[in-house]
Amino acid sequence: MIETSPRGEASISRNLTRRFVADWHAAHPQGNVVVRDLADTPLPHVNAPWLAAYFTPEDKLTPEMKETLRMSDTLVAELLAADHIVIASPVYNYNIPAALKAWIDHIVRKGHTLGFDGKGLVTGKKATVLIASGGVYTEGSPIRDRNIAEQYLRLLLNAIGITDVTVVAGGGAKAVDMRDATMEEFVAKHAVAIQHAALA
Ligand SMILES: Cc1cc2nc3c(=O)[nH]c(=O)nc-3n(C[C@H](O)[C@H](O)[C@H](O)COP(=O)(O)O)c2cc1C
């Protein structure tokens, strides 16, 4: 499970995840949830040393290069070990926050999650994306064409081989921040979709 929001308890996407985890645990009592919290683990952006290591064949990696790729290796291993990947994210400026994009840049690794032929290697898994956004981007919305965050996450997950993707679009989340709705009311609106995803 990937948590992105820096807003802790006030985060709407985190409250959607909390509901998802409760439903998932009820359906999978023996299941183990591994949380990668991007608010606690700031990831370095791709830079020159990282790219040098990335483009070096495994058997030619120096100890420094291995160290440079260590976090990426850990994140890839977490992804490959999971049966169901849950990504919770706010929408910032119509897209995913930079922290989540940094995670993506670390987990898309040629030969590990993406084949050298361009085919995704992360097959046989499910993904659920829980999005909180101030605006509403669902079917019929006048700003539907700005639904970039959802489209991008679907595209990226598909590219690495995950085709069973469910998106819970928590649009209109600003109602909670404006105190026009409680967190519980907002989460309850998405409860059926969340439960459906958790039981899948
Ligand atoms: C810097 C920033 C940019 C935002 N940009 C958008 C946006 O482009 N579209 C939108 O619908 N909501 C936008 N929002 C609203 C957030 O998506 C909304 O507050 C959401 O609840 C944040 O997720 P969280 O509650 O899990 O932190 C923005 C919020 C912030 C703080």
Ligand as a Chemical Component Dictionary entry (heavy atoms), coordinates in Angstrom:
data_LIG
# 
_chem_comp.id                   LIG 
_chem_comp.type                 NON-POLYMER 
_chem_comp.pdbx_formal_charge   0 
_chem_comp.three_letter_code    LIG 
# 
loop_
_chem_comp_atom.comp_id 
_chem_comp_atom.atom_id 
_chem_comp_atom.alt_atom_id 
_chem_comp_atom.type_symbol 
_chem_comp_atom.charge 
_chem_comp_atom.model_Cartn_x 
_chem_comp_atom.model_Cartn_y 
_chem_comp_atom.model_Cartn_z 
_chem_comp_atom.pdbx_ordinal 
LIG C1  C1  C 0 -1.031 22.104 -3.720 1  
LIG C2  C2  C 0 -2.404 21.573 -3.992 2  
LIG C3  C3  C 0 -2.854 21.473 -5.294 3  
LIG C4  C4  C 0 -4.117 20.969 -5.557 4  
LIG N1  N1  N 0 -4.519 20.848 -6.843 5  
LIG C5  C5  C 0 -5.735 20.312 -7.118 6  
LIG C6  C6  C 0 -6.161 20.133 -8.462 7  
LIG O1  O1  O 0 -5.479 20.463 -9.415 8  
LIG N2  N2  N 0 -7.360 19.573 -8.680 9  
LIG C7  C7  C 0 -8.179 19.166 -7.639 10 
LIG O2  O2  O 0 -9.251 18.632 -7.910 11 
LIG N3  N3  N 0 -7.798 19.320 -6.360 12 
LIG C8  C8  C 0 -6.603 19.890 -6.081 13 
LIG N4  N4  N 0 -6.195 20.041 -4.781 14 
LIG C9  C9  C 0 -7.097 19.594 -3.689 15 
LIG C10 C10 C 0 -6.673 18.224 -3.153 16 
LIG O3  O3  O 0 -6.670 17.248 -4.175 17 
LIG C11 C11 C 0 -7.600 17.814 -2.023 18 
LIG O4  O4  O 0 -7.408 18.714 -0.939 19 
LIG C12 C12 C 0 -7.362 16.399 -1.534 20 
LIG O5  O5  O 0 -8.260 16.130 -0.472 21 
LIG C13 C13 C 0 -5.930 16.192 -1.054 22 
LIG O6  O6  O 0 -5.745 14.835 -0.657 23 
LIG P1  P1  P 0 -5.518 14.466 0.888  24 
LIG O7  O7  O 0 -6.744 14.969 1.611  25 
LIG O8  O8  O 0 -5.408 12.987 0.921  26 
LIG O9  O9  O 0 -4.276 15.168 1.333  27 
LIG C14 C14 C 0 -4.946 20.564 -4.489 28 
LIG C15 C15 C 0 -4.490 20.671 -3.173 29 
LIG C16 C16 C 0 -3.231 21.178 -2.916 30 
LIG C17 C17 C 0 -2.760 21.291 -1.496 31 
# 
loop_
_chem_comp_bond.comp_id 
_chem_comp_bond.atom_id_1 
_chem_comp_bond.atom_id_2 
_chem_comp_bond.value_order 
_chem_comp_bond.pdbx_ordinal 
LIG C1  C2  SING 1  
LIG C2  C3  SING 2  
LIG C2  C16 DOUB 3  
LIG C3  C4  DOUB 4  
LIG C4  N1  SING 5  
LIG C4  C14 SING 6  
LIG N1  C5  DOUB 7  
LIG C5  C6  SING 8  
LIG C5  C8  SING 9  
LIG C6  O1  DOUB 10 
LIG C6  N2  SING 11 
LIG N2  C7  SING 12 
LIG C7  O2  DOUB 13 
LIG C7  N3  SING 14 
LIG N3  C8  DOUB 15 
LIG C8  N4  SING 16 
LIG N4  C9  SING 17 
LIG N4  C14 SING 18 
LIG C9  C10 SING 19 
LIG C10 O3  SING 20 
LIG C10 C11 SING 21 
LIG C11 O4  SING 22 
LIG C11 C12 SING 23 
LIG C12 O5  SING 24 
LIG C12 C13 SING 25 
LIG C13 O6  SING 26 
LIG O6  P1  SING 27 
LIG P1  O7  DOUB 28 
LIG P1  O8  SING 29 
LIG P1  O9  SING 30 
LIG C14 C15 DOUB 31 
LIG C15 C16 SING 32 
LIG C16 C17 SING 33 
# 
